[in-house]
């Protein structure tokens, strides 16, 4: 793996580490720390748990993710890279092509699973510490991990010691290709998401909100989905109607395909 050149410390359009808010946060979090490892770990945990995981629009600068306090895996990795770089720690990105419907696995309710892209990209951060590149993935916040890991192994809480790789608990068969280490992923972030502003994204993020709030431990995704629909009908009736209509249309399309197959 490549040695860290200057490009792993530089700002880019989306990794806008020159932004005052990013600089101020990095300085505040690492004020009493001298070792790069301790700084990196502190920044990792802050991003993991203070930026809530969401789906949808990843086309955001690091400073925008910081301001909104929500983001996709790409957004969270990008913010972590910005905070590491502004702290003088070389940082980059690992880009994976994954099977979307398998990658999201049992966490996706059946009524929304057909809306997940078949193939998608997962991006997490790399930090250069102790003369080696170390993977650190802050995608899932602690609250989401604790509420879902009992039925979704991939949601297992990711802990990091600054010495060993810290990755999501991905099934290797769900990874199509490891594209490797990048110093700049602006070309990935700049791509317009298929569902960036649609009701599909709203439903996905409402489901994630439901998972964070729901107290009962349920292992069966079908039972969990029924609870989600009741929650949605009570809290967001318009989205409940849209979800129902979408499910009806999806079943109709499947029937038509079978008819003409």
Beta strands, then each sheet from edge to edge (+ up, - down):
strand 1: 52-53
strand 2: 70-71
strand 3: 91-99
strand 4: 119-129
strand 5: 132-136
strand 6: 175-182
sheet 1: 1+ 2+
sheet 2: 5+ 4- 3+ 6-
end
